[in-house]
């Protein structure tokens, strides 16, 4: 039973998305920048997982950063 609950907890954490800090590391910016982007409607929008817990969809973040890299390279 204990292993089963650990697996369920791990899957829920994985499905919850990535943290602001992980997103910032991928984007190579400060976590506060990610917060400002969210408020300004830039990039993937955060979703609340708990009262103070915010997560971002990993696939959306990766897709957004690929698009942004392409735009930056083109200019």
C-alpha positions in Angstrom: 0.0 0.0 0.0 2.8 2.4 0.9 4.4 2.0 -2.6 1.1 2.5 -4.3 0.5 5.8 -2.6 4.0 7.0 -3.5 3.4 6.2 -7.1 0.0 8.0 -7.1 1.6 11.0 -5.4 4.5 11.0 -8.0 2.0 10.8 -10.9 0.0 13.6 -9.5 3.0 15.8 -9.1 4.1 15.0 -12.6 0.7 15.8 -14.0 0.6 19.0 -12.0 3.2 20.5 -14.4 6.3 22.4 -13.8 7.1 25.1 -11.3 7.8 28.8 -11.9 11.4 28.2 -11.0 11.7 25.3 -13.5 10.0 27.4 -16.2 12.5 30.2 -15.5 15.5 27.9 -15.7 14.3 26.6 -19.1 13.7 30.2 -20.3 17.0 31.4 -18.7 15.3 34.2 -16.9 14.5 35.1 -13.2 11.4 33.5 -11.7 10.0 37.0 -11.1 10.1 37.5 -14.9 7.9 34.5 -15.4 5.4 35.9 -12.9 5.4 39.3 -14.8 4.9 37.4 -18.1 1.9 35.6 -16.6 0.3 38.9 -15.4 0.9 40.5 -18.8 -0.6 37.5 -20.6 2.7 36.5 -22.2 3.4 32.8 -22.8 1.8 29.9 -21.2 -0.6 30.9 -18.4 -0.2 29.5 -14.9 -2.8 27.3 -13.3 -3.5 27.0 -9.6 -3.0 23.6 -8.1 -3.6 24.7 -4.5 -4.2 28.0 -2.6 -0.6 29.1 -3.2 0.7 26.5 -5.6 1.1 27.5 -9.3 2.1 25.2 -12.1 2.7 25.5 -15.9 1.9 22.9 -18.5 5.3 21.5 -19.5 4.4 20.9 -23.2 3.0 24.5 -23.5 6.2 25.9 -22.0 8.4 23.9 -24.3 6.4 24.9 -27.4 6.4 28.5 -26.4 10.1 28.6 -25.8 10.7 27.0 -29.2 8.6 29.6 -30.9 10.3 32.4 -29.0 13.7 31.0 -29.9 12.7 31.0 -33.6 11.5 34.6 -33.4 14.6 35.8 -31.6 16.8 34.0 -34.2 14.9 35.6 -37.1 15.3 39.1 -35.9 
